[in-house]
């Protein structure tokens, strides 16, 4: 059974940092590109960062220089280090991968940036 479980969200002040983690199971993690998406209230889900199986990374313009995606294949886990957080980063964050042609999602973790 494929499962993605995100953790690490919370309430943080502007300028603060959080590290999200997504632990996966039921897949051969190392062969898949992994993504972090986010969805703010009333807005569409947007792609935040991608890390390929060859460790190439790509970021949305809005988070470049502030967020870092990484992976630990031994732990079947993908991370999102978020620094210099802004109120506009407030959203539910989801990890994602396309497995056997289907998008798979975790349940999401809430990130709230507020003073």
N, C-alpha and C positions, 0 to 999 in steps of 0.2 A: 504494500500500500504506500503510495507516494504521499509524503507529508512535508510541509514546510512550516516551521514554527519560529515566528519573529519574537524578539525581546529587546529590551534596552530603552524603550521609549519613556517619556515622562515630561515633567514640567521643568523648563529651564529659562533663565533670564536671557535677554538679548546679549549676544557676545559669548555665551556659554557654549559648552560642548556636550555631545552625547555620542555613544557608540552603540549602534544597532547590530544585532546578530540574527542570523537566520540559520537554524539547524535543519538540515534536510535528512530524510530517510526514504528508503525504498527506491533510490535511484543510484546509478553509477555517477556520483557527483562530479568527478573530475573531467568527464567528457562533455559537460554541458556549459554553455555560456549562462551566466547568472545576471539578473537584473534587480535593481531596486526601483520601485515606482512610489509615487505618493499621490494622495487625493485629498484636497482641501474641500471643505463644505461648499457645495454649489458649483464645483469645478470638475472638469474631466480628470481622470487619472493620467498622470504624466510620468514619462520615463526620466529618472534622475541619474542613474549610473549603470554601466554595464562592465562586467569583467568576463573576458572570453576564457576558454579553456587553456589558451596559450598565454594568458595573463595580460593581454592587451586591455586597456581601459578606455572608457569614453564617458563624458559627463554632459549634462545639460548646462547650457551657458549660465544659468542662474546659480549654479552651485560650483562652477569651476574655481579652483583655488581654495575652496573652503571644505569640500567633502572629498573623502578618499574611500574608494571601494577596494576590498581585498578579499582573499579567500584562503582557507586552510583545507586542502583536500584530505588530509589525514583525519580531520574532524567533521568533514562533510558540511562545512559552515562557510557562509559568506557574511562579510561585515560591511558596515558603512560608518566610517568615522566622520562626524559632523562637527566642524569648528565654526567659530564666528557666526553662530546662529542668529537668524533674523526673525521677526514676527511672521514674515511671509513664508517662512519654512514650516509653519504650523500645518500639520496634515496627518493623516494616517499613512504610515509607510508600509509597503508590502514588498516581499521578495517574490521573484517570479523566474520561471524558466519554461521554455517550450520543450516538453517531454513527449517523445513519440508523436510530434505534430500538434499537441494540445498545450495550451497555456495552463500552467499550474501556479496557484497562488497560496500564500499563507493567509492567516486570519488578520494580519496587520497589527501594527503597534502605533499607538498615538504619540505624536510629538507635539508639544505645545510650547511655544516660545513667547513668553510674556513677562513683563515686570510687575 
